[in-house]
């Protein structure tokens, strides 16, 4: 079982080896295009800053899928549902990666809470399951935490710790990972620099850029080290400030110099009012 778990860890490292502020286990079409950096907490700060009375109640559903390096055995996807009520967001997600011979499944639950108008804290728990042909399935639970704070009106400082409890699965420890970074959020342009360090591995860094071309179209690009990954993508559609909401489609391609190209797509749908 140990050899199977180690092989799986290598695959996951290659799949998600890019920094993230508070990452989803399976990268969606947006974060995959920005070198793996998940801007979910930055978005939360921007929404809170725009809405002086706090955002309203809404439900957001995301469906993601993709294929790593053109390998049929490395196809995966995720379904997440989040409920936003006032200054609190609760998100549930299920994701899966693999083939009939080997599969990894994650069940996650996270809570985000705005603290004033300039800070967001988040905690999450993830049940990670590994199944392989001929082996008994193994499960472990990891705990994550993250914080983001806006300073000078446009700069977001990010920090997170994944697998705080260093869970053990199949006799192997899932290493603790620390992430920190800074993101500059302007009206139609977002720039970011994030660094990540997983215990026992070389630190990695990532740069991102996201630009709004029109109200319904945006382009993205990213570059990450350790391993070297270059990514591009776009977002089409998206929810305006009031109903009726328009579904958002995010597309991304990422390129590894030795393993090849990975593809990702995400459909996001929003329901409910922006404000109460």
Buried (B, 14 or more C-beta within 10 A) or exposed (E): BEEBBEEBBEBBBBBBBBBBBBBBBBBBBBBBBBBBBBBBBBBBBBBBBEBEEBBBBBEBBBBBBBBBBEEEBBBBBBBBEBBBBEBEBBBEBBBBBBEEEBBBBBBBEBEBBBEEEBBBBBBBBBBBBBBBEEEEEBBBBBBBBBBBBBEEEBEBBBBBBBBEEEBEBBEBEBBBBBBBBBBBBEEEEBBBBBBBBBEEEEEBBBBBBBBBEEEEEBBBBBBBBBBEBBBBBBBBBBBEEEEEBBEBBBBBBBBBEEBEEBBBBBBBBBEBEBEE
